[in-house]
């Protein structure tokens, strides 16, 4: 059986989901102001002044820190039910590889409900006494390869992604498909 890995945001979805989850899950006051602050952090990331890890940590602190594990579970399930999956989800994931690995920088909390049998390797929240205390791990770029290696996977047969930020996974993949707006282009293999 081939090792097939899919990225999630904008590979299997119509749009990025991380900020939407942070906003919809948050019970903190002044969410619009927090969103503006997060936009400033995102600009710093685009300018390569902060890492993706730091950006993700800022999002957790601004929106989720202090929430209970149970509240996150409920909010994640609710958010997952509204995620718009794209045509690739149906044509490639459901019909061809329904047990593929999903490697994503998105939070496992809302990705897992969408993929019953699949292994999900994503961002994870840290908890202290069942309350969100920060970011336990990110799953961005080369971190995805590390998570695959932790499970004994050193080679991927087929990889689907929308971004060259996944170059590290591309490097260990035999075949790579680049996904843009439901269009798939083979770029390796």
Rosetta blueprint (number, residue, H / E / L):
1 X L
2 X L
3 X L
4 X E
5 X E
6 X E
7 X L
8 X L
9 X L
10 X L
11 X L
12 X L
13 X E
14 X L
15 X L
16 X L
17 X L
18 X H
19 X H
20 X H
21 X H
22 X H
23 X H
24 X H
25 X H
26 X L
27 X L
28 X L
29 X L
30 X L
31 X H
32 X H
33 X H
34 X H
35 X H
36 X H
37 X H
38 X H
39 X H
40 X H
41 X H
42 X H
43 X H
44 X H
45 X H
46 X H
47 X L
48 X L
49 X L
50 X L
51 X L
52 X H
53 X H
54 X H
55 X H
56 X H
57 X H
58 X H
59 X H
60 X H
61 X H
62 X H
63 X H
64 X H
65 X L
66 X L
67 X L
68 X E
69 X H
70 X H
71 X H
72 X H
73 X H
74 X H
75 X H
76 X H
77 X H
78 X H
79 X H
80 X H
81 X H
82 X L
83 X L
84 X L
85 X E
86 X L
87 X H
88 X H
89 X H
90 X H
91 X H
92 X H
93 X H
94 X H
95 X H
96 X H
97 X L
98 X L
99 X L
100 X L
101 X E
102 X E
103 X E
104 X E
105 X E
106 X E
107 X E
108 X H
109 X H
110 X H
111 X H
112 X H
113 X H
114 X H
115 X L
116 X L
117 X L
118 X L
119 X L
120 X E
121 X E
122 X E
123 X E
124 X E
125 X E
126 X E
127 X E
128 X E
129 X L
130 X L
131 X E
132 X E
133 X E
134 X E
135 X E
136 X E
137 X E
138 X L
139 X L
140 X L
141 X L
142 X H
143 X H
144 X H
145 X H
146 X H
147 X H
148 X H
149 X H
150 X H
151 X L
152 X L
153 X L
154 X L
155 X L
156 X E
157 X E
158 X E
159 X E
160 X E
161 X E
162 X L
163 X L
164 X H
165 X H
166 X H
167 X H
168 X H
169 X H
170 X H
171 X H
172 X L
173 X E
174 X E
175 X E
176 X E
177 X E
178 X E
179 X E
180 X E
181 X L
182 X L
183 X E
184 X E
185 X E
186 X E
187 X E
188 X E
189 X L
